[in-house]
């Protein structure tokens, strides 16, 4: 098949596919032309519509991978459109596939730093996968995030994607549950130890005037004897009293996880709170 006959190979796309492309173009996201099958599974064969380095390469049988081979334009390697890409994929008999990655479903890690996606996107992605598990058996393009093969996107999927353009969350309940899960992970990862250290510093203020080995060591012993459950309960009560809440550290479409201002929480600890900890620690040591 010569390059000049590329457009003739698929004289027009089906009306249904064109409607689908138009609907997806109205959603935030990015297009991928998946040429892995044509390029022996190479990871770099996931191409963008503006990837000029790809589109000027030849394809087998003389078909050129460039938008100018689809329809004439003023520049030989202009940025393509979703329709251009669909025509190209059809001309390869869909050995290459056109994928769409909705921005609010793209839960892949962001590189080079490897940050995760914000919880709102992670929630959307897992709800979408659950709601459309059967449809995704065909529609999942096995690329970044949820990459949808445009040939298999259903009207119900499109309805959900369009709804996300008006309100960026599929399920309030799932997002709330995920936030709790991520806060629990942060607690186990580092917040628990940081909170224990913050309490230790405050306990030094209550150290008895006469201790056999100094106020810091006394505070260390008390803080180390406090159970994790007691620490967690104290953080909940203190944060509520100080109006301090968990926050997600987001920058654009990346998240560095959840944190809570432990300095403010520690400052809100009362002498009564600290004395109760001393009693609890002594009871735990004796128990």
HUQUILIN-V716040 format. One record per pair of residues at least 24 apart in sequence whose ideal C-beta (glycine too) atoms are under 6 Angstrom apart, sorted by the first residue. I is the first residue (numbers start at 1). J is the second residue. Records with the same first field share a line. If there is no record, write none. Layout:
BEGIN
I: J, J
END
This chain:
BEGIN
1: 61, 63
2: 62
3: 62, 63, 64, 69
6: 63, 69, 91
7: 70
9: 91
10: 87, 90, 91
13: 86
20: 150, 153
21: 82
23: 158
24: 100
25: 82
27: 102, 161, 165
28: 103
29: 100, 101, 102, 103
30: 101
31: 82, 100
32: 99, 143
33: 85, 96
34: 97, 99
35: 96
37: 95
38: 95, 96
46: 143
49: 79, 80
50: 79
52: 77
97: 149
98: 150
99: 141, 143, 147, 149
100: 148, 150
101: 144, 145, 147
102: 161
104: 164, 168
105: 145, 146
106: 145
107: 145
108: 144, 145
110: 254
115: 254, 256
116: 255
118: 250, 255
119: 178, 179, 182, 248
120: 169
123: 174, 175, 178
124: 170
127: 170, 171, 174
132: 157
182: 258
183: 246, 258
186: 257, 258
194: 262
195: 231, 235, 262
196: 223
198: 262, 266
199: 223
202: 266, 269, 274
203: 274
206: 274
222: 278, 281
225: 281, 284, 285
226: 277, 281
230: 280
238: 265, 268
239: 265
241: 268
242: 268
END
